[in-house]
Amino acid sequence: MICSNCRAQINDDARFCIYCGTPVGGPSAQAQPPSSSPYPGYGGGYHPDQTIHYEIEHQPSFSLAILYLQPEQSIKAEAGAMVSMSANIELQSQMQGGLFGALKRAVVSESAFINTFTARGGPGEVTLAPSTPGDIASIDLRNQTFFVQSGSYLASAASLNIDTKFGGARSFFSGEGLFLIAVSGSGLLLLSSFGAIRKKRLAPGERYLVDTGHIVAFESTVQYTLRKASQQGFFRSMVSGEGFVAEYSGPGEILLQTRNLAAFAGILKPFFPNQGGSSGSGIKLDF
């Protein structure tokens, strides 16, 4: 069943929406007037924890997230992700977790600051986009934790907690870096990628191999380790072009990106000027 007010998925036998408190069925629900707002899903019974309404356009290459905020509703986003916003949106920038939290975010190559967008005096919208061409995926966290690779966090509900977790050597060699972003709680999480995003849900005990550099995020219930791509030995793994891969085991969800940013940068490297001032093509560049 879908709530008539916030459009959230709820149980068929529910009497009230657990997200916005709107009565389900009966005279009280039928008596609610339709919303005249230009933004979808708006109506009575709003409180700050209500589901955030959003759309994702232009997938998967140049994705744009459009978030529709109700009055006094807020969304947190990575610094620099904003493309546009309504005139009544208030923007505040602050260090997530204080100075220590900012330092931890710096080690995962994230901005030390998190932007908070709040609709003041009425509804409004904010549009966000990642810094690289790629996709945007949404996850509706229900008291869960997801570990996100550096650069893939885009935005989240204000109720979600954002922290940094040391991943160790296996995280580094799996292409995610030494540190991961840990996002926990209940609410909307938006992730970005280089290339398109594919979601894969693993059953308990199910194992799945992912080439290094292609993981975007994974649920905390998922375990992983590094191994050779080929079971026939180290040499065959190297000549296959795959080398090491990450082996994930369920239960839980993982998100993959179809392109590897590090590999793409390696392809472009010969075309960039070297320190002598010439490009790989032998063309002299004077700046």
C-alpha positions as CSV (number, residue, x, y, z in Angstrom):
1,M,0.0,0.0,0.0
2,I,1.2,3.6,-0.8
3,C,0.5,6.4,1.6
4,S,-1.7,9.0,0.0
5,N,0.3,11.9,1.6
6,C,4.0,11.1,1.5
7,R,3.9,8.2,-1.0
8,A,5.8,5.9,1.2
9,Q,5.4,2.1,1.0
10,I,3.5,0.8,4.1
11,N,1.9,-2.4,5.2
12,D,-1.5,-3.3,3.8
13,D,-3.0,-3.6,7.3
14,A,-1.6,-0.4,8.7
15,R,-4.0,2.2,10.2
16,F,-1.4,5.1,10.1
17,C,1.6,5.8,7.9
18,I,4.7,5.2,10.1
19,Y,6.6,8.0,8.2
20,C,4.2,10.9,8.2
21,G,1.3,9.9,10.6
22,T,-1.4,10.2,8.0
23,P,-4.4,7.9,8.7
24,V,-4.8,5.1,6.1
25,G,-8.3,4.4,4.9
26,G,-11.5,5.4,6.7
27,P,-13.2,8.9,6.8
28,S,-10.2,10.7,8.3
29,A,-8.0,9.8,5.4
30,Q,-10.7,10.4,2.7
31,A,-11.4,13.9,4.2
32,Q,-7.9,15.2,3.6
33,P,-7.9,17.9,0.9
34,P,-5.7,17.4,-2.2
35,S,-2.4,19.3,-2.2
36,S,-2.3,22.4,-4.4
37,S,1.5,22.6,-4.1
38,P,3.5,22.4,-7.4
39,Y,5.8,19.9,-5.6
40,P,4.8,16.2,-5.5
41,G,3.6,14.5,-2.3
42,Y,2.8,17.6,-0.3
43,G,-0.1,17.8,2.0
44,G,-1.1,17.9,5.7
45,G,0.5,16.0,8.6
46,Y,4.1,16.8,7.8
47,H,6.9,16.5,10.3
48,P,10.7,16.8,9.8
49,D,11.3,13.1,9.5
50,Q,8.9,12.6,6.6
51,T,10.2,10.9,3.5
52,I,12.0,13.2,1.1
53,H,10.5,13.4,-2.4
54,Y,12.9,13.3,-5.3
55,E,13.5,12.5,-8.9
56,I,16.6,11.4,-10.8
57,E,16.9,12.6,-14.4
58,H,19.3,12.0,-17.3
59,Q,20.5,8.6,-16.2
60,P,22.9,6.9,-16.4
61,S,25.6,9.2,-18.0
62,F,24.8,12.7,-16.7
63,S,22.4,12.1,-13.8
64,L,20.7,14.9,-11.9
65,A,18.9,14.5,-8.6
66,I,16.0,16.9,-7.9
67,L,14.9,17.0,-4.3
68,Y,11.6,18.5,-3.3
69,L,11.8,19.9,0.2
70,Q,8.8,20.7,2.4
71,P,8.8,23.7,4.6
72,E,11.6,23.5,7.2
73,Q,12.7,20.1,5.7
74,S,16.5,19.7,5.2
75,I,18.9,17.7,3.2
76,K,22.6,17.2,3.6
77,A,24.9,17.1,0.6
78,E,28.6,17.0,-0.4
79,A,30.1,20.4,-0.8
80,G,30.1,21.5,-4.4
81,A,27.3,19.1,-5.5
82,M,24.6,21.8,-5.8
83,V,23.5,22.7,-9.3
84,S,20.5,24.9,-8.6
85,M,18.0,25.7,-5.9
86,S,14.9,27.7,-5.1
87,A,15.3,31.2,-3.8
88,N,13.9,30.3,-0.4
89,I,16.4,27.5,0.2
90,E,18.8,28.4,3.1
91,L,22.3,27.0,2.7
92,Q,24.5,26.3,5.7
93,S,28.0,24.9,5.5
94,Q,29.6,23.2,8.5
95,M,32.3,20.7,9.5
96,Q,30.6,17.3,9.9
97,G,31.6,16.0,13.3
98,G,33.6,19.0,14.2
99,L,37.3,19.5,13.6
100,F,38.1,15.8,14.1
101,G,35.3,14.7,11.8
102,A,36.6,17.1,9.2
103,L,40.1,15.7,9.4
104,K,38.7,12.1,9.0
105,R,36.7,13.3,5.9
106,A,39.9,14.8,4.5
107,V,41.7,11.4,4.5
108,V,39.0,10.0,2.2
109,S,39.5,12.9,-0.2
110,E,36.1,14.4,0.7
111,S,35.5,18.0,1.5
112,A,35.9,18.9,5.2
113,F,32.5,20.6,5.0
114,I,28.9,19.3,4.5
115,N,26.2,21.6,3.1
116,T,22.7,21.6,4.6
117,F,19.9,22.9,2.5
118,T,16.6,23.9,4.3
119,A,13.4,25.1,2.8
120,R,12.3,28.3,4.6
121,G,8.8,29.7,4.5
122,G,7.4,27.2,2.0
123,P,8.4,24.3,-0.2
124,G,11.4,24.4,-2.5
125,E,13.7,22.3,-4.6
126,V,17.4,21.6,-4.7
127,T,19.2,19.9,-7.7
128,L,22.4,18.0,-7.2
129,A,24.9,16.3,-9.5
130,P,28.2,14.5,-9.1
131,S,31.5,15.9,-10.3
132,T,32.2,13.2,-12.8
133,P,29.9,11.8,-15.6
134,G,27.9,9.0,-14.2
135,D,24.8,7.8,-12.4
136,I,22.9,8.5,-9.2
137,A,21.3,5.8,-7.1
138,S,19.0,6.1,-4.1
139,I,18.9,3.8,-1.0
140,D,16.1,4.0,1.6
141,L,17.9,3.1,4.8
142,R,15.8,1.4,7.5
143,N,18.1,1.4,10.5
144,Q,21.0,0.2,8.4
145,T,24.6,1.0,7.7
146,F,26.2,1.3,4.3
147,F,29.9,1.7,3.6
148,V,30.6,4.0,0.7
149,Q,33.8,4.4,-1.3
150,S,35.5,7.8,-1.4
151,G,33.8,10.2,-3.8
152,S,30.5,8.4,-4.1
153,Y,28.6,10.1,-1.3
154,L,26.3,12.7,-2.8
155,A,23.5,13.5,-0.3
156,S,21.4,12.2,2.5
157,A,18.5,12.9,4.8
158,A,19.5,15.2,7.7
159,S,18.6,12.3,10.1
160,L,21.4,10.0,8.8
161,N,24.8,9.9,10.6
162,I,27.9,10.2,8.4
163,D,31.3,8.9,9.7
164,T,34.6,7.6,8.5
165,K,35.8,4.0,9.0
166,F,39.3,2.6,8.6
167,G,39.1,-0.1,6.0
168,G,42.7,-1.4,6.2
169,A,44.8,-2.9,3.5
170,R,42.0,-5.0,1.9
171,S,39.9,-1.8,1.4
172,F,42.9,-0.1,-0.2
173,F,43.7,-2.9,-2.6
174,S,40.1,-3.4,-3.5
175,G,40.1,0.1,-4.9
176,E,38.1,1.8,-2.2
177,G,41.0,3.5,-0.4
178,L,42.2,3.1,3.2
179,F,39.1,4.7,4.6
180,L,35.4,4.3,3.9
181,I,32.4,6.6,4.5
182,A,29.9,4.9,6.9
183,V,26.3,6.2,6.6
184,S,23.9,4.9,9.2
185,G,20.3,5.4,10.4
186,S,17.0,5.7,8.6
187,G,16.3,7.9,5.7
188,L,17.2,8.7,2.1
189,L,20.8,8.2,0.9
190,L,22.0,9.3,-2.6
191,L,25.1,7.8,-4.1
192,S,27.0,8.7,-7.3
193,S,29.3,6.8,-9.6
194,F,31.6,6.9,-12.6
195,G,29.4,5.2,-15.2
196,A,26.1,3.5,-14.5
197,I,25.2,1.9,-11.2
198,R,23.9,-1.7,-10.8
199,K,22.4,-2.9,-7.5
200,K,23.0,-6.5,-6.5
201,R,21.4,-8.2,-3.5
202,L,23.2,-11.2,-2.1
203,A,21.4,-14.0,-0.3
204,P,22.9,-15.4,2.9
205,G,26.1,-17.2,2.1
206,E,26.0,-16.1,-1.6
207,R,29.5,-15.1,-2.9
208,Y,30.1,-12.6,-5.7
209,L,33.3,-11.3,-7.2
210,V,33.8,-7.6,-8.1
211,D,36.9,-6.2,-10.0
212,T,38.8,-3.6,-8.0
213,G,37.7,-0.1,-8.5
214,H,34.1,-1.0,-9.4
215,I,32.4,-1.0,-6.0
216,V,30.4,2.0,-5.0
217,A,28.9,0.9,-1.6
218,F,27.9,-2.2,0.3
219,E,25.7,-3.0,3.3
220,S,27.4,-3.5,6.7
221,T,26.1,-7.1,6.8
222,V,28.1,-8.0,3.7
223,Q,31.6,-9.5,4.3
224,Y,34.4,-9.3,1.8
225,T,38.0,-10.4,1.2
226,L,40.6,-10.1,-1.5
227,R,41.6,-13.0,-3.8
228,K,43.2,-13.7,-7.1
229,A,40.9,-13.4,-10.1
230,S,42.0,-16.8,-11.4
231,Q,42.1,-19.9,-9.2
232,Q,44.8,-21.3,-11.5
233,G,47.6,-19.2,-10.0
234,F,49.0,-15.7,-9.6
235,F,50.5,-15.5,-13.1
236,R,47.2,-16.4,-14.8
237,S,45.5,-13.7,-12.7
238,M,47.9,-11.1,-13.8
239,V,47.9,-11.9,-17.6
240,S,44.1,-12.0,-17.5
241,G,44.2,-8.2,-16.8
242,E,42.1,-8.6,-13.7
243,G,44.7,-9.3,-11.0
244,F,43.0,-9.2,-7.7
245,V,39.3,-9.0,-7.1
246,A,37.1,-8.5,-4.1
247,E,34.9,-11.4,-3.0
248,Y,31.7,-10.3,-1.3
249,S,29.4,-12.7,0.7
250,G,25.8,-12.1,1.7
251,P,23.4,-11.3,3.1
252,G,23.1,-7.7,2.0
253,E,23.2,-5.3,-0.9
254,I,26.1,-4.1,-2.9
255,L,26.2,-1.3,-5.6
256,L,28.6,-1.5,-8.5
257,Q,29.7,1.1,-11.1
258,T,30.3,0.1,-14.7
259,R,33.4,2.2,-15.1
260,N,36.7,2.5,-13.2
261,L,37.9,6.0,-12.7
262,A,41.5,5.0,-12.0
263,A,41.6,2.9,-15.2
264,F,40.1,5.7,-17.2
265,A,42.7,8.2,-15.8
266,G,45.4,5.7,-16.9
267,I,44.1,5.7,-20.4
268,L,44.2,9.5,-20.6
269,K,47.7,9.9,-19.0
270,P,49.7,9.6,-22.2
271,F,47.8,12.5,-23.7
272,F,48.6,14.9,-20.8
273,P,51.7,17.2,-21.0
274,N,54.7,15.9,-19.2
275,Q,57.1,18.0,-17.2
276,G,59.0,18.9,-20.3
277,G,56.0,20.7,-21.7
278,S,55.1,18.2,-24.4
279,S,52.2,15.8,-24.7
280,G,52.4,12.0,-25.4
281,S,51.6,12.7,-29.1
282,G,54.8,14.7,-29.4
283,I,53.0,18.0,-29.8
284,K,54.7,21.0,-28.1
285,L,52.3,22.7,-25.7
286,D,53.2,26.3,-24.6
287,F,51.3,27.8,-21.7
